[in-house]
Amino acid sequence: MGKEVNMNTRMHRKKVLTRFLLAGAALLLLLTLPAQAQTYPEPEVAWHYTEHYGDATDLAVGDLTGNGVADVAFIDTSSGTSLFALRGVDGVKRWQTHMVAGGYAIAVGDVNGDTANEVIAGSMNGTKGINVFNGSDGFFYFAYPTDSAVTDIELGDIDGDGTLDIIACDPVDDGWIYAINGTTGANLTGWPVGPLSGAVIDIALGNLDNAGGVDIAAISLSAGGTLYVYNSTGVQLWKNTSVMGRSVEIGDVDGDTEAEVVIGDYISRNVLVYDGDSDVLEYAFPTNGRNPTEVELGDLDGDASDLEIAVITGHPPDASLFALAVDSGQLNELWNFSIEWETGYYGEGLAIGDIDGDGRNEVIAASTSSDLKLSFGVWAFDGLDGTVIWMYELGPFLGDRANDLELGDVDGDGDLDVLVATTTNQAGQSVYALFTKEEPRVPLLTPLGTAALIGLLSVIATSTLVRRKRQ
């Protein structure tokens, strides 16, 4: 009898040991498998507007009716009805109007001093120019003719009269920069400037010399491109002819109380930071041999003393989103996130702002589909450490793209919402409004992580059973 019990015990232990070894082998196999796609939380889709086929190339956010809640205006590249105004809270169309042609640039602001916001749009074909409309009903005020298609529009008080002026650029052939009065359409003193060497594609406004007034930086994207800096009367402060790119920003990134000029340089493939008063290069950060297609400035660490830099590189593969900060005299990486993506096709594919109302800024980035990426979407990241807050897939088809991304409080709850202008092969142009759900940021396990956890628990359970049998 004793021998039989002893034999049964040994056989049982062998079975348990076999199961233990199999569970361990399964766990080892799981750990050596390629990583599976991460699953992320999704935002709430507040509304999705789609009506007209074309490319929704650029959008702007602002209160168009004076009710205190932001609305959305967007422009497309079609030759038909090409300028739209939507109610921000639900995406219902307020008005639409026909321009001679669609375009790539749009802005919202009070440019005539009537305390109501206007819509300013740049047309690209036919009669090229800067067009100004009443924000509440789309009534056409005037058009200012430009040399070619308008690629960027910024608003700022250039002449110091207390009313916003219109600053725009065009890139075709030799570029021009325009600064006009928003009421009359007249050129401001010293403007326009041009023709310039290279296609000017992006502009930024700020005070670079601490002497008061608004200065303008402009970057060209063409062979032998140039970075230009002008004061408010069109006098060139300095230029750098050894850089080219599609994105420029102005802000204090090192806490010295003086603003710098920040660009993504296609020649060196670096983020470059120049002293505001001159073309002295203060900081540089290499972007893995990829073109830094978009740069954005914002306070990511919450210290309120300087601005950090977010930059997207493209195109895929091995494209990345970097968050950078100046520390101990160097431009260093705070965090990065890699994905096979391209950036906003026409406008800005990158933004910084507080989208969840926690008092800290997030980084929001839009990706675009390509033959190397199966889908495209919008990503929201914690500004301090790069944790993914949510991701929303906009479309799975080749050629789908996110053209522009802006932030604004369209539901009036006090925190910023995400607005995305897109082109999809299935629905034509469309605009999404995405709200961040008020949920705790809990990291989710990937399918691989879940399987590995199950395997580990199996091993622990089996080993516990062996110990109990031995007792």
C-alpha positions as CSV (number, residue, x, y, z in Angstrom):
1,M,0.0,0.0,0.0
2,G,2.8,2.4,0.9
3,K,4.6,1.7,-2.4
4,E,1.4,2.4,-4.3
5,V,0.8,5.7,-2.6
6,N,4.5,6.6,-3.1
7,M,4.2,5.7,-6.8
8,N,1.0,7.8,-7.2
9,T,2.7,10.8,-5.5
10,R,5.7,10.6,-7.8
11,M,3.5,10.4,-10.9
12,H,1.4,13.4,-9.7
13,R,4.6,15.4,-9.1
14,K,5.8,14.5,-12.6
15,K,2.5,15.8,-14.1
16,V,2.7,19.0,-12.0
17,L,6.4,19.5,-13.0
18,T,5.4,19.0,-16.7
19,R,2.7,21.6,-16.4
20,F,5.1,23.9,-14.7
21,L,7.7,23.5,-17.5
22,L,5.1,24.0,-20.2
23,A,3.8,27.2,-18.5
24,G,7.3,28.5,-18.2
25,A,8.0,27.7,-21.8
26,A,4.8,29.4,-22.9
27,L,5.7,32.5,-20.9
28,L,9.2,32.6,-22.4
29,L,7.7,32.3,-25.9
30,L,5.3,35.1,-25.2
31,L,8.1,37.4,-24.0
32,T,10.1,36.8,-27.2
33,L,7.2,37.5,-29.5
34,P,7.1,40.8,-31.4
35,A,5.2,43.5,-29.5
36,Q,1.5,43.8,-30.4
37,A,-0.3,47.0,-31.1
38,Q,-1.0,49.1,-28.0
39,T,-4.6,49.7,-27.1
40,Y,-5.3,53.2,-25.9
41,P,-8.3,55.1,-24.5
42,E,-10.4,57.0,-27.0
43,P,-11.8,60.6,-26.8
44,E,-15.4,61.4,-27.1
45,V,-16.4,62.4,-30.7
46,A,-18.6,65.4,-30.0
47,W,-19.6,65.8,-33.6
48,H,-18.3,65.0,-37.1
49,Y,-19.2,67.4,-40.0
50,T,-19.0,66.2,-43.6
51,E,-21.0,67.6,-46.5
52,H,-18.9,68.7,-49.4
53,Y,-16.3,66.7,-51.3
54,G,-12.9,68.4,-51.3
55,D,-9.9,68.9,-49.0
56,A,-10.6,70.6,-45.6
57,T,-7.2,72.2,-45.6
58,D,-7.2,74.6,-42.7
59,L,-9.4,75.6,-39.8
60,A,-9.7,78.3,-37.2
61,V,-11.5,78.5,-33.9
62,G,-13.2,81.6,-32.5
63,D,-16.5,83.2,-31.3
64,L,-18.3,84.2,-34.5
65,T,-21.6,85.4,-33.0
66,G,-20.6,87.0,-29.7
67,N,-22.3,84.4,-27.5
68,G,-19.0,83.6,-25.6
69,V,-18.6,80.1,-27.1
70,A,-16.1,79.3,-29.8
71,D,-17.2,78.4,-33.3
72,V,-15.2,76.7,-36.2
73,A,-14.4,78.1,-39.6
74,F,-12.7,76.0,-42.3
75,I,-11.6,76.3,-45.9
76,D,-11.1,73.8,-48.6
77,T,-9.4,73.5,-52.0
78,S,-12.4,72.9,-54.1
79,S,-13.6,75.4,-56.8
80,G,-17.1,75.5,-55.5
81,T,-18.5,76.6,-52.1
82,S,-15.2,76.7,-50.2
83,L,-15.6,78.6,-46.9
84,F,-17.6,77.2,-44.0
85,A,-18.6,78.4,-40.5
86,L,-19.9,75.8,-38.0
87,R,-21.4,76.1,-34.6
88,G,-18.8,74.9,-32.2
89,V,-21.0,73.2,-29.7
90,D,-22.6,70.7,-32.2
91,G,-21.0,71.2,-35.7
92,V,-24.2,72.6,-37.3
93,K,-23.4,74.8,-40.3
94,R,-23.9,78.5,-39.6
95,W,-23.1,79.7,-43.1
96,Q,-21.1,78.9,-46.2
97,T,-19.9,81.2,-48.9
98,H,-18.3,80.9,-52.3
99,M,-14.8,82.2,-52.9
100,V,-13.2,82.3,-56.4
101,A,-11.2,79.3,-55.3
102,G,-10.4,77.4,-52.1
103,G,-7.2,77.8,-50.2
104,Y,-4.8,76.7,-47.5
105,A,-5.0,79.4,-44.8
106,I,-7.7,80.8,-42.5
107,A,-7.9,82.9,-39.3
108,V,-10.5,84.3,-36.9
109,G,-10.2,87.5,-35.1
110,D,-11.5,91.1,-34.7
111,V,-9.5,92.9,-37.4
112,N,-11.8,96.0,-37.9
113,G,-12.3,97.0,-34.3
114,D,-16.1,96.4,-34.2
115,T,-15.7,94.0,-31.2
116,A,-16.9,91.1,-33.3
117,N,-14.7,88.5,-34.9
118,E,-14.2,88.3,-38.7
119,V,-13.1,85.3,-40.8
120,I,-10.0,85.9,-42.9
121,A,-9.2,83.4,-45.7
122,G,-6.6,83.1,-48.3
123,S,-7.5,81.9,-51.8
124,M,-5.1,79.9,-54.0
125,N,-6.4,80.0,-57.6
126,G,-8.1,82.4,-59.9
127,T,-8.1,85.7,-58.1
128,K,-5.5,85.0,-55.4
129,G,-5.7,87.1,-52.3
130,I,-6.7,87.7,-48.7
131,N,-10.5,87.7,-48.2
132,V,-12.3,89.2,-45.2
133,F,-15.8,88.1,-44.1
134,N,-18.3,89.0,-41.4
135,G,-18.0,86.2,-38.8
136,S,-21.7,85.9,-37.9
137,D,-23.2,85.7,-41.4
138,G,-20.4,85.4,-44.0
139,F,-21.0,88.9,-45.5
140,F,-18.0,89.7,-47.7
141,Y,-16.0,92.8,-46.8
142,F,-13.1,93.0,-49.1
143,A,-10.3,91.1,-50.9
144,Y,-6.7,92.0,-51.0
145,P,-4.9,90.7,-54.1
146,T,-1.6,88.7,-53.6
147,D,1.1,87.5,-55.9
148,S,0.2,83.8,-55.4
149,A,-1.6,81.4,-53.1
150,V,-1.7,82.4,-49.5
151,T,-0.2,79.6,-47.2
152,D,-0.3,81.2,-43.8
153,I,-2.3,84.0,-42.1
154,E,-1.5,85.4,-38.7
155,L,-3.2,88.2,-36.7
156,G,-1.4,90.8,-34.6
157,D,-1.4,94.5,-33.8
158,I,1.5,95.5,-36.1
159,D,0.9,99.3,-36.2
160,G,0.1,99.7,-32.5
161,D,-3.4,101.1,-32.9
162,G,-5.1,98.6,-30.7
163,T,-6.7,96.6,-33.5
164,L,-5.5,93.4,-35.0
165,D,-3.9,93.5,-38.4
166,I,-3.6,90.8,-41.0
167,I,-0.2,89.3,-41.8
168,A,0.1,86.7,-44.6
169,C,2.6,85.1,-46.9
170,D,2.6,83.5,-50.3
171,P,5.2,80.9,-51.5
172,V,5.1,80.7,-55.3
173,D,8.2,81.7,-57.2
174,D,9.7,84.5,-55.1
175,G,7.7,84.9,-51.9
176,W,6.1,88.0,-50.4
177,I,5.0,88.9,-46.9
178,Y,1.9,91.2,-46.5
179,A,0.7,93.3,-43.5
180,I,-2.6,95.0,-44.1
181,N,-5.2,97.0,-42.2
182,G,-8.2,94.8,-41.4
183,T,-10.8,97.6,-42.0
184,T,-9.6,99.1,-45.2
185,G,-7.3,96.5,-46.7
186,A,-4.6,99.1,-47.1
187,N,-0.9,98.2,-46.7
188,L,0.7,99.1,-43.4
189,T,3.8,101.3,-43.4
190,G,6.7,99.4,-44.9
191,W,4.7,96.5,-46.2
192,P,4.6,94.3,-48.2
193,V,8.2,93.0,-48.4
194,G,9.4,91.0,-51.4
195,P,10.1,89.5,-53.7
196,L,12.1,87.3,-51.4
197,S,14.6,84.5,-52.2
198,G,12.7,81.3,-51.8
199,A,9.0,80.3,-51.3
200,V,7.9,81.7,-47.9
201,I,5.5,79.2,-46.4
202,D,5.2,80.0,-42.6
203,I,5.3,83.0,-40.4
204,A,5.3,83.8,-36.7
205,L,4.8,86.9,-34.6
206,G,6.4,88.0,-31.4
207,N,8.6,90.7,-29.7
208,L,12.2,89.8,-30.4
209,D,14.2,92.8,-29.3
210,N,12.2,93.9,-26.2
211,A,11.8,97.3,-27.8
212,G,8.0,97.0,-28.1
213,G,6.0,96.3,-31.2
214,V,5.5,93.1,-33.1
215,D,8.3,91.4,-35.0
216,I,7.8,88.8,-37.8
217,A,9.8,85.7,-38.6
218,A,9.3,83.9,-41.9
219,I,10.7,80.6,-43.2
220,S,11.0,79.5,-46.8
221,L,10.8,75.9,-48.1
222,S,12.8,75.7,-51.3
223,A,16.4,75.1,-52.4
224,G,18.5,77.7,-50.8
225,G,15.7,78.7,-48.4
226,T,16.0,81.5,-46.0
227,L,14.9,82.5,-42.5
228,Y,13.8,86.2,-42.4
229,V,13.1,88.4,-39.4
230,Y,11.5,91.9,-39.8
231,N,10.3,94.6,-37.4
232,S,6.8,96.0,-37.4
233,T,7.6,98.5,-40.2
234,G,9.0,95.9,-42.6
235,V,12.7,96.6,-41.8
236,Q,14.8,93.5,-42.0
237,L,16.5,92.8,-38.7
238,W,18.4,89.8,-39.9
239,K,18.3,86.7,-42.1
240,N,19.9,83.3,-42.4
241,T,20.4,81.9,-45.8
242,S,21.7,78.5,-44.8
243,V,18.4,77.0,-43.5
244,M,15.0,75.9,-45.0
245,G,11.8,74.5,-43.6
246,R,8.1,74.7,-43.2
247,S,7.6,75.7,-39.6
248,V,8.8,78.7,-37.5
249,E,7.8,79.8,-34.0
250,I,8.7,82.7,-31.6
251,G,8.9,82.4,-27.8
252,D,11.2,82.4,-24.8
253,V,12.5,78.8,-24.5
254,D,15.4,79.4,-22.1
255,G,13.9,81.6,-19.4
256,D,16.0,84.7,-20.2
257,T,12.9,86.9,-20.7
258,E,13.8,87.4,-24.3
259,A,12.1,85.5,-27.1
260,E,14.0,83.2,-29.5
261,V,13.2,82.1,-33.1
262,V,12.7,78.3,-33.3
263,I,12.6,76.5,-36.7
264,G,12.6,72.9,-38.0
265,D,15.6,72.9,-40.5
266,Y,15.4,70.6,-43.5
267,I,19.0,71.1,-44.4
268,S,20.7,70.1,-41.1
269,R,17.6,68.1,-39.9
270,N,17.8,69.8,-36.6
271,V,15.5,71.9,-34.4
272,L,17.4,75.2,-34.4
273,V,17.0,78.0,-31.8
274,Y,18.3,81.5,-32.7
275,D,18.8,84.5,-30.5
276,G,15.9,86.9,-31.2
277,D,18.1,89.9,-31.8
278,S,20.4,88.2,-34.3
279,D,21.1,85.0,-36.3
280,V,23.3,83.7,-33.5
281,L,22.5,80.0,-33.1
282,E,21.9,79.3,-29.4
283,Y,20.7,75.6,-29.4
284,A,20.3,72.7,-31.7
285,F,18.7,69.2,-31.5
286,P,19.2,66.5,-34.1
287,T,15.9,64.8,-35.3
288,N,17.3,61.3,-36.2
289,G,18.0,62.2,-39.7
290,R,14.4,63.1,-40.5
291,N,12.9,66.4,-41.5
292,P,11.4,68.3,-38.6
293,T,8.2,69.2,-40.3
294,E,6.3,70.9,-37.4
295,V,7.4,72.8,-34.3
296,E,5.2,74.1,-31.5
297,L,6.0,76.0,-28.3
298,G,4.2,75.6,-24.9
299,D,4.8,75.2,-21.2
300,L,5.0,71.4,-20.7
301,D,6.6,71.2,-17.3
302,G,4.4,73.7,-15.6
303,D,7.2,76.0,-14.3
304,A,5.7,79.1,-16.1
305,S,9.3,80.4,-16.5
306,D,10.0,79.3,-20.1
307,L,8.5,77.4,-23.0
308,E,9.2,73.8,-24.2
309,I,9.4,72.7,-27.8
310,A,7.3,69.9,-29.4
311,V,8.4,68.7,-32.8
312,I,7.2,66.1,-35.3
313,T,9.6,64.5,-37.8
314,G,8.5,62.9,-41.0
315,H,8.1,61.0,-43.2
316,P,7.8,57.4,-42.2
317,P,9.3,55.0,-41.2
318,D,11.1,56.0,-38.0
319,A,9.3,59.3,-37.6
320,S,9.0,60.6,-34.1
321,L,7.4,63.2,-31.9
322,F,9.9,64.8,-29.5
323,A,9.4,67.1,-26.5
324,L,12.5,69.2,-25.9
325,A,13.6,71.6,-23.1
326,V,16.6,73.9,-22.5
327,D,18.5,72.7,-19.4
328,S,22.0,73.6,-18.3
329,G,22.7,75.4,-21.6
330,Q,21.6,72.5,-23.8
331,L,18.5,71.6,-25.7
332,N,17.6,68.2,-24.3
333,E,14.9,65.6,-24.9
334,L,12.2,65.3,-22.3
335,W,10.5,62.4,-24.1
336,N,9.8,61.0,-27.5
337,F,7.2,58.8,-29.1
338,S,7.8,56.9,-32.4
339,I,5.3,55.8,-34.9
340,E,5.1,55.5,-38.7
341,W,3.4,58.7,-39.5
342,E,3.4,61.9,-41.5
343,T,2.2,65.2,-40.2
344,G,-0.5,67.7,-41.0
345,Y,-0.6,67.9,-44.8
346,Y,-1.6,71.5,-45.3
347,G,-1.7,73.2,-41.9
348,E,-0.4,72.5,-38.5
349,G,-0.5,68.9,-37.3
350,L,0.7,69.7,-33.8
351,A,-0.7,71.7,-30.8
352,I,-0.1,72.3,-27.1
353,G,-2.8,73.1,-24.6
354,D,-4.8,71.9,-21.6
355,I,-7.5,69.6,-23.1
356,D,-8.5,67.8,-19.9
357,G,-8.8,70.7,-17.5
358,D,-6.2,69.5,-15.1
359,G,-4.1,72.7,-15.3
360,R,-1.3,71.1,-17.2
361,N,-0.7,71.2,-21.0
362,E,-0.9,68.2,-23.3
363,V,0.7,67.7,-26.7
364,I,-1.7,66.7,-29.5
365,A,-0.5,65.4,-32.8
366,A,-2.2,64.4,-36.0
367,S,-0.8,61.6,-38.2
368,T,-1.5,60.9,-41.9
369,S,-1.8,57.6,-43.7
370,S,0.7,56.4,-46.2
371,D,1.8,53.2,-47.9
372,L,3.8,52.5,-44.7
373,K,1.0,53.1,-42.3
374,L,-2.4,51.4,-42.2
375,S,-4.4,54.2,-40.5
376,F,-4.2,57.8,-39.5
377,G,-5.5,59.6,-36.4
378,V,-5.0,62.0,-33.6
379,W,-2.9,61.4,-30.5
380,A,-2.9,63.2,-27.1
381,F,0.1,63.0,-24.8
382,D,0.9,64.1,-21.3
383,G,3.1,67.1,-21.8
384,L,5.5,66.2,-19.0
385,D,6.3,62.6,-19.6
386,G,4.7,61.6,-23.0
387,T,2.2,59.1,-21.6
388,V,-0.5,58.5,-24.3
389,I,-3.8,59.9,-22.9
390,W,-5.9,58.9,-25.9
391,M,-5.8,58.0,-29.6
392,Y,-8.5,58.3,-32.1
393,E,-8.3,56.6,-35.5
394,L,-9.8,58.8,-38.2
395,G,-9.6,56.5,-41.2
396,P,-8.0,53.3,-42.5
397,F,-7.5,54.1,-46.2
398,L,-4.4,55.0,-48.2
399,G,-4.4,58.7,-49.0
400,D,-6.5,59.7,-46.0
401,R,-4.9,62.5,-44.1
402,A,-5.3,65.0,-41.3
403,N,-4.6,68.4,-42.8
404,D,-4.9,70.7,-39.8
405,L,-5.3,70.5,-36.0
406,E,-6.4,73.3,-33.7
407,L,-7.6,73.7,-30.1
408,G,-10.5,75.7,-28.7
409,D,-13.3,75.5,-26.1
410,V,-16.2,74.8,-28.4
411,D,-18.5,73.4,-25.6
412,G,-17.9,76.1,-23.1
413,D,-16.7,73.9,-20.3
414,G,-13.5,75.8,-19.7
415,D,-11.0,73.3,-21.1
416,L,-9.8,73.0,-24.7
417,D,-11.2,70.7,-27.3
418,V,-9.5,69.2,-30.3
419,L,-10.6,70.2,-33.8
420,V,-9.3,68.3,-36.8
421,A,-9.7,69.0,-40.5
422,T,-9.3,65.9,-42.7
423,T,-9.5,64.5,-46.2
424,T,-10.8,60.9,-46.6
425,N,-11.2,58.9,-49.7
426,Q,-14.6,57.7,-48.5
427,A,-16.3,60.9,-47.3
428,G,-14.3,63.8,-48.9
429,Q,-13.5,66.6,-46.5
430,S,-14.7,66.6,-42.9
431,V,-14.1,68.2,-39.5
432,Y,-14.1,66.4,-36.2
433,A,-14.5,67.8,-32.7
434,L,-12.9,65.6,-30.1
435,F,-13.5,65.9,-26.3
436,T,-11.2,64.3,-23.7
437,K,-13.3,62.0,-21.4
438,E,-13.0,62.8,-17.8
439,E,-11.5,59.5,-16.7
440,P,-8.4,58.6,-14.7
441,R,-5.3,57.9,-16.9
442,V,-4.9,54.2,-16.3
443,P,-2.3,52.5,-18.5
444,L,-3.9,49.6,-20.5
445,L,-2.2,46.2,-21.0
446,T,-1.4,45.2,-24.5
447,P,-2.7,41.8,-25.7
448,L,0.9,40.5,-25.3
449,G,1.1,41.9,-21.7
450,T,-2.2,40.3,-20.8
451,A,-1.1,36.9,-22.1
452,A,2.2,37.2,-20.3
453,L,0.5,38.1,-17.1
454,I,-1.8,35.0,-17.4
455,G,1.3,32.8,-18.1
456,L,3.0,34.2,-15.0
457,L,0.0,33.6,-12.8
458,S,-0.1,30.0,-14.1
459,V,3.5,29.4,-13.2
460,I,2.9,30.9,-9.7
461,A,-0.2,28.8,-9.2
462,T,1.5,25.6,-10.3
463,S,4.6,26.2,-8.2
464,T,2.4,26.8,-5.2
465,L,0.5,23.5,-5.8
466,V,3.9,21.6,-6.0
467,R,4.9,23.1,-2.6
468,R,1.6,22.0,-1.0
469,K,1.9,18.5,-2.4
470,R,5.4,18.2,-0.9
471,Q,4.0,19.2,2.4
